Amino acid sequence: MDTLIIQVTNKNVHSLLNELEKLHLIKVLKKENTFSQKLSEKFAGKLPIDAAKKLQERIKQSRDEWDM
């Protein structure tokens, strides 16, 4: 038998998976999210360096405006 990793994209799927398990068609091994990943790791390198620098400058500028 094969072991598959699936990502649930709809909350209604859980009841369907439970029914399939009751029919002995599948076995749910883990019901929790096993892909806990830091957001900094998940999105690292997704923004071009020049855009990231401009964004950081804009964030700093907007924070400075609050201090005035």
Beta strands, then each sheet from edge to edge (+ up, - down):
end
